[in-house]
Amino acid sequence: MTVTFNPIAAAKFTNTLQFKWGSGKSSAVLSLSGTGQAAAPTVPTKPTNLAATVLSSSQVSLSWQDNSNNETGFAVYMRRGGDNGFSIKAYGNRDDTSITISGLTFASRYEFYVVAFNDSGPSLASNTITVSLRSLLSGKQQRAA
């Protein structure tokens, strides 16, 4: 039998596990115990330097600096100009630093930001960048001010 203890927060802990079998003179007890300290779960450090390069009238490439070593992946949030609220447009893998977003509408404005995440939760958001497909020529890069 294997027993695993995974504390959720940083804490000192002591575990004692007892097994008892039999009865009367033929009974036995096995006690196992252990003491340790769990590390605090840590959310990833936020990505920075988000930038966009327009690839076509319906496609943009986003790039950012990965400042974390414990992310599971990245979530790219987007909203179209004038819309309320952001929603997740795409996911990137661990250590990714760019992603291509397709299916955009020419002559529209979009806002993007990126968040790193792991089992402990999301990082703070990167800078937000606004991309206008009507004002940028293909291949031109845009950075947040």
Residue, then its C-alpha position, 0 to 999 in steps of 0.5 A: m500500500t502506498v500513501t501519499f500526502n500532498p499539502i495544498a499550502a506551505a505548511k509544516f506537517t506530521n502524518t501518522l498512519q496506523f494499521k491494526w490487524g488481528s484481535g487479542k494476543s494475535s493483534a499487531v499495530l504498524s505505525l508510520s509517521g513522517t514530518g516535513q515542510a511543503a513548498a508554497p505553490t507559486v503562480p508563474t511570473k507574468p509574460t512581458n513585451l507583448a508585440a504583434t506582427v500583421l501577417s495578412s488581412s486576417q492573421v497576426s503573429l503575437s510574441w512575448q517574453d517568457n519570464s517564468n520557469n514553472e508555467t504549464g502554458f499560456a492563454v491568449y486573451m482577445r477582444r474586438g474593438g468596441d466589445n466588452g470583455f476579453s475572452i480566450k482566443a488561443y492557448g500556447n504550450r510551456d516555453d512558447t513565446s509566440i502564436t499566430i492568430s487567424g480568422l480576424t476581420f480586415a479593417s478591424r481593431y483588436e486588443f490582446y494580452v497573454v497570461a501564463f498559467n500552471d496548477s496554482g493559477p494564472s499569472l498577472a497579465s502581460n501588457t495589452i496591445t492594440v492591433s489595427l488591421r486597417s492601419l498596419l502593412s503586412g510584416k510591420q510590428q506593433r508594440a504597446a506604448 
